[in-house]
Amino acid sequence: MSYAGPEFGSPQPRRPRRRPLTLALAVLVPGALLGWLVYAGVSGAADNNGTTAASTKASPTVSSTTVEDKKPLGSLRGKVVVIDPGHNLTNFRHPAEINRKVDIGTNRKECDTTGTSTNSGYAEAKFTLDVAHRLRTLLEKQGATVKLTQDGDRPYGPCVDERARIGNRAKADAVVSIHADGAGAGQRGYHVILPGRVDKGIADTRRIVAPSAALGKSIAHDFGHVTGTAPSNYIGHGTGLDTRTDLGGLNLSKVPKVFIECGNMRDSKDAALLTSGAWRQKAAQGISEGLVSFLRG
């Protein structure tokens, strides 16, 4: 603040002019002090109640970093999840074994296949095992007991009937078989395959159709939400869901089970996602959230 006028540099005696200033300060200082004390009390109360602008602006940041707290660790304790990574990287070395026919109730089908790949050669089996590992980590953090049908630790397979038996023996609360499709270019998106009603030969899905449908819908919803991808534009009429009765892994299951085709490896746009480690983490997160929602009811 600048000053001018007779108060500075004046030849008049200063003593008489200080008395009014002294009196003014005597009045103003206690008043200012009282005002400050009132302000401090009010602002302190506001801070304690969380109603200040600063605290209001801070709250979204805090909540956004604690989303996972809404699903507390240990929430799946006691639950068993079986993850079935589709195919096997070394199936191609064992054509006789994987072409052997096995009983799936409705008919007989090959033990397994080699799976598909992107146009650049990234194998479906490599994709499925990577997502399975990421998914296992997420589910174990939630307290679930997780089993894999194969972990790259066997020369081929297992066959589709054995994959079903692994989930049955584990008395799994849920089983998810991870895949990526090999459709034509321009066909994009994910879809979840549900077991249809089968009661033939060694296959009987009647008890698992309803819970599997609930599991599949939960995974389809959360997978799309987390990955930001759309449901298949060539299967499921935009629902992201497809029901089949020709898959041994579903026909022979005695526990809730679904397949998920995470995308189409033969489409360049989908392939760019499937070959991205960051996107595969999102894929695992989406499947995990769908499983958690299903298992927690």
C-alpha positions as CSV (number, residue, x, y, z in Angstrom):
1,M,0.0,0.0,0.0
2,S,1.4,3.5,-0.8
3,Y,1.0,6.6,1.3
4,A,1.0,10.3,0.4
5,G,0.0,13.6,2.0
6,P,0.8,15.3,5.3
7,E,1.4,12.2,7.3
8,F,4.9,11.8,5.8
9,G,7.6,14.5,5.4
10,S,5.4,17.1,7.1
11,P,7.2,19.9,9.1
12,Q,4.4,19.9,11.7
13,P,5.1,18.3,15.0
14,R,4.4,14.5,14.9
15,R,3.3,13.9,18.5
16,P,-0.2,15.6,18.2
17,R,-0.9,13.6,15.0
18,R,-0.1,10.2,16.5
19,R,-2.9,10.3,19.1
20,P,-5.8,9.8,16.6
21,L,-3.8,7.0,14.9
22,T,-3.1,5.3,18.2
23,L,-6.8,5.5,19.1
24,A,-7.8,4.1,15.8
25,L,-5.4,1.2,16.1
26,A,-6.6,0.6,19.6
27,V,-10.1,0.1,18.2
28,L,-9.2,-1.7,15.0
29,V,-6.8,-4.3,16.3
30,P,-9.1,-6.0,18.8
31,G,-11.9,-5.9,16.2
32,A,-9.6,-7.5,13.6
33,L,-8.5,-10.1,16.1
34,L,-12.0,-10.9,17.0
35,G,-13.0,-11.2,13.3
36,W,-10.1,-13.5,12.6
37,L,-11.0,-15.8,15.6
38,V,-14.6,-16.0,14.3
39,Y,-13.4,-16.8,10.7
40,A,-11.0,-19.5,12.0
41,G,-13.7,-21.1,14.0
42,V,-16.2,-21.1,11.1
43,S,-13.7,-22.3,8.5
44,G,-12.4,-25.0,10.9
45,A,-16.0,-26.3,11.4
46,A,-16.5,-26.3,7.7
47,D,-13.3,-28.3,7.2
48,N,-14.3,-30.8,9.8
49,N,-17.7,-31.3,8.2
50,G,-16.1,-31.7,4.7
51,T,-18.2,-28.9,3.2
52,T,-15.4,-26.6,1.9
53,A,-14.8,-26.3,-1.8
54,A,-11.4,-27.8,-1.4
55,S,-12.7,-30.9,0.3
56,T,-15.5,-31.2,-2.3
57,K,-13.0,-31.1,-5.1
58,A,-10.8,-33.7,-3.5
59,S,-13.5,-36.3,-2.9
60,P,-13.8,-37.7,-6.4
61,T,-10.0,-38.2,-6.5
62,V,-10.1,-40.2,-3.3
63,S,-13.1,-42.3,-4.4
64,S,-11.6,-43.1,-7.8
65,T,-8.5,-44.6,-6.2
66,T,-10.5,-46.8,-3.9
67,V,-12.8,-48.5,-6.4
68,E,-11.3,-51.9,-5.6
69,D,-12.2,-51.4,-1.9
70,K,-15.8,-51.9,-2.9
71,K,-14.8,-55.5,-3.6
72,P,-12.8,-56.3,-0.5
73,L,-10.0,-58.8,-0.6
74,G,-11.1,-62.2,0.7
75,S,-14.6,-61.7,-0.6
76,L,-14.3,-65.0,-2.6
77,R,-12.8,-67.0,0.2
78,G,-14.2,-70.5,0.0
79,K,-15.1,-70.2,-3.7
80,V,-13.4,-72.5,-6.3
81,V,-12.9,-71.2,-9.8
82,V,-11.5,-73.3,-12.7
83,I,-10.0,-71.4,-15.6
84,D,-9.7,-73.4,-18.8
85,P,-7.1,-71.8,-21.2
86,G,-8.3,-72.9,-24.7
87,H,-6.0,-75.2,-26.7
88,N,-2.3,-75.8,-26.1
89,L,0.7,-74.3,-27.8
90,T,2.2,-77.7,-28.7
91,N,-1.0,-79.4,-29.9
92,F,0.3,-79.2,-33.4
93,R,3.1,-81.6,-32.5
94,H,0.6,-84.3,-31.6
95,P,-1.9,-84.6,-34.4
96,A,-2.8,-88.2,-33.7
97,E,-3.6,-87.5,-30.1
98,I,-5.6,-84.4,-30.6
99,N,-7.5,-85.8,-33.6
100,R,-8.7,-88.8,-31.5
101,K,-12.5,-88.7,-31.1
102,V,-14.0,-88.5,-27.6
103,D,-17.7,-88.8,-26.5
104,I,-19.4,-85.5,-25.8
105,G,-22.9,-87.0,-25.3
106,T,-24.5,-85.6,-28.4
107,N,-21.8,-87.1,-30.7
108,R,-18.1,-87.7,-30.9
109,K,-15.6,-84.9,-31.5
110,E,-11.9,-84.4,-31.7
111,C,-10.0,-84.4,-28.5
112,D,-8.8,-80.9,-29.1
113,T,-7.7,-78.6,-31.9
114,T,-4.7,-76.3,-32.5
115,G,-6.8,-73.2,-32.2
116,T,-6.4,-70.1,-34.5
117,S,-3.9,-67.3,-34.7
118,T,-3.6,-63.7,-35.9
119,N,-2.4,-63.1,-39.4
120,S,1.0,-62.2,-38.0
121,G,1.2,-65.6,-36.2
122,Y,0.2,-64.8,-32.6
123,A,-1.4,-68.0,-31.4
124,E,-4.7,-68.3,-29.7
125,A,-3.2,-70.7,-27.2
126,K,-0.6,-68.1,-26.2
127,F,-3.3,-65.5,-25.8
128,T,-5.6,-67.8,-23.7
129,L,-2.8,-68.9,-21.3
130,D,-1.6,-65.3,-20.8
131,V,-5.1,-64.1,-19.9
132,A,-5.6,-67.1,-17.7
133,H,-2.5,-66.2,-15.7
134,R,-3.7,-62.6,-15.3
135,L,-7.2,-63.8,-14.3
136,R,-5.8,-66.2,-11.7
137,T,-3.8,-63.5,-10.0
138,L,-6.9,-61.2,-9.8
139,L,-9.1,-64.0,-8.4
140,E,-6.6,-65.2,-5.9
141,K,-6.3,-61.6,-4.6
142,Q,-10.0,-61.8,-3.9
143,G,-9.4,-65.0,-1.9
144,A,-10.7,-67.6,-4.4
145,T,-9.1,-71.0,-4.9
146,V,-8.1,-71.2,-8.6
147,K,-7.3,-74.2,-10.7
148,L,-6.2,-74.3,-14.3
149,T,-7.0,-77.1,-16.7
150,Q,-3.6,-76.7,-18.2
151,D,-0.7,-74.4,-17.5
152,G,1.6,-75.0,-20.4
153,D,2.8,-78.0,-18.5
154,R,1.7,-80.9,-20.7
155,P,2.6,-81.9,-24.3
156,Y,-1.0,-81.5,-25.7
157,G,-4.6,-81.1,-24.6
158,P,-6.2,-81.9,-22.3
159,C,-9.0,-83.3,-24.4
160,V,-12.4,-81.5,-24.1
161,D,-13.9,-84.3,-22.0
162,E,-11.1,-84.1,-19.5
163,R,-11.3,-80.3,-19.3
164,A,-14.9,-80.8,-18.2
165,R,-14.0,-83.5,-15.7
166,I,-11.4,-81.2,-14.1
167,G,-14.0,-78.6,-13.3
168,N,-16.4,-81.4,-12.1
169,R,-13.8,-83.0,-9.8
170,A,-12.9,-79.6,-8.3
171,K,-16.6,-79.0,-7.5
172,A,-16.0,-75.6,-9.0
173,D,-18.4,-72.8,-8.2
174,A,-17.7,-71.5,-11.7
175,V,-15.7,-72.4,-14.8
176,V,-14.7,-70.1,-17.6
177,S,-13.0,-71.4,-20.8
178,I,-11.0,-68.6,-22.5
179,H,-10.8,-68.4,-26.3
180,A,-10.4,-66.0,-29.2
181,D,-12.2,-66.6,-32.5
182,G,-11.0,-67.2,-36.0
183,A,-13.8,-65.6,-38.1
184,G,-13.4,-63.5,-41.2
185,A,-12.1,-60.0,-41.4
186,G,-14.6,-57.3,-40.5
187,Q,-16.3,-59.6,-38.0
188,R,-15.4,-58.1,-34.6
189,G,-16.3,-58.2,-30.9
190,Y,-16.6,-60.7,-28.1
191,H,-19.2,-63.2,-27.2
192,V,-19.9,-65.6,-24.4
193,I,-21.1,-69.2,-25.2
194,L,-23.6,-70.7,-22.9
195,P,-24.5,-74.4,-22.6
196,G,-27.8,-75.4,-24.1
197,R,-30.1,-78.0,-22.6
198,V,-28.7,-81.5,-23.3
199,D,-29.8,-84.8,-21.9
200,K,-28.3,-87.4,-24.1
201,G,-25.8,-90.2,-23.5
202,I,-23.2,-89.1,-20.9
203,A,-24.2,-85.5,-21.2
204,D,-26.8,-83.8,-18.9
205,T,-26.7,-80.0,-18.6
206,R,-30.2,-79.5,-17.2
207,R,-29.0,-78.5,-13.8
208,I,-26.4,-76.0,-15.0
209,V,-28.2,-74.2,-17.8
210,A,-29.8,-71.6,-15.6
211,P,-26.7,-70.8,-13.4
212,S,-24.4,-70.9,-16.5
213,A,-26.7,-68.3,-18.2
214,A,-26.4,-66.1,-15.2
215,L,-22.6,-66.5,-15.2
216,G,-22.4,-65.8,-18.9
217,K,-24.5,-62.6,-18.7
218,S,-22.4,-61.3,-15.8
219,I,-19.2,-61.9,-17.6
220,A,-20.5,-60.5,-20.9
221,H,-21.6,-57.3,-19.2
222,D,-18.5,-56.7,-17.2
223,F,-16.1,-57.7,-20.0
224,G,-17.6,-55.2,-22.4
225,H,-17.6,-52.5,-19.7
226,V,-14.0,-52.9,-18.7
227,T,-12.5,-53.5,-22.1
228,G,-14.6,-50.9,-23.9
229,T,-15.3,-53.3,-26.7
230,A,-18.6,-54.1,-28.3
231,P,-20.4,-57.5,-28.4
232,S,-19.9,-59.6,-31.5
233,N,-21.3,-58.2,-34.7
234,Y,-21.6,-61.7,-36.3
235,I,-22.9,-63.9,-33.4
236,G,-25.5,-63.3,-30.8
237,H,-27.5,-60.6,-32.5
238,G,-25.8,-57.9,-30.5
239,T,-26.3,-59.5,-27.1
240,G,-22.8,-60.9,-26.8
241,L,-24.4,-64.3,-25.9
242,D,-24.6,-67.6,-27.9
243,T,-26.1,-70.9,-26.8
244,R,-24.6,-74.2,-28.1
245,T,-25.0,-77.9,-27.6
246,D,-22.1,-79.1,-29.7
247,L,-19.2,-78.3,-27.3
248,G,-17.9,-81.2,-25.1
249,G,-16.5,-78.8,-22.5
250,L,-20.0,-77.5,-21.9
251,N,-22.1,-80.7,-22.5
252,L,-20.1,-82.7,-20.0
253,S,-19.9,-80.1,-17.3
254,K,-21.7,-80.7,-14.0
255,V,-21.0,-77.2,-12.7
256,P,-21.8,-73.7,-14.1
257,K,-19.5,-73.1,-17.1
258,V,-19.2,-70.8,-20.0
259,F,-16.8,-70.1,-22.9
260,I,-15.7,-66.6,-23.8
261,E,-14.4,-65.6,-27.3
262,C,-12.6,-62.4,-26.4
263,G,-12.4,-61.2,-30.0
264,N,-11.6,-62.2,-33.5
265,M,-7.9,-62.9,-34.2
266,R,-8.4,-62.7,-38.0
267,D,-9.7,-59.1,-37.9
268,S,-6.8,-56.6,-37.9
269,K,-8.6,-54.2,-35.4
270,D,-9.4,-57.0,-32.9
271,A,-6.0,-58.5,-33.4
272,A,-4.4,-55.2,-32.4
273,L,-6.2,-55.5,-29.1
274,L,-5.6,-59.2,-28.5
275,T,-1.9,-58.8,-29.0
276,S,-1.7,-55.9,-26.5
277,G,-0.6,-56.8,-23.0
278,A,-2.4,-53.8,-21.6
279,W,-5.7,-54.9,-23.3
280,R,-5.2,-58.5,-22.1
281,Q,-5.0,-57.2,-18.6
282,K,-8.4,-55.4,-19.2
283,A,-9.8,-58.6,-20.6
284,A,-8.7,-60.5,-17.4
285,Q,-10.2,-57.7,-15.3
286,G,-13.5,-57.8,-17.1
287,I,-13.8,-61.6,-16.7
288,S,-12.8,-61.4,-13.1
289,E,-15.4,-58.8,-12.3
290,G,-18.1,-60.9,-14.0
291,L,-17.1,-63.9,-12.0
292,V,-17.0,-61.9,-8.7
293,S,-20.5,-60.5,-9.4
294,F,-21.8,-64.0,-10.1
295,L,-20.1,-65.7,-7.2
296,R,-21.2,-63.0,-4.7
297,G,-24.8,-63.2,-6.0
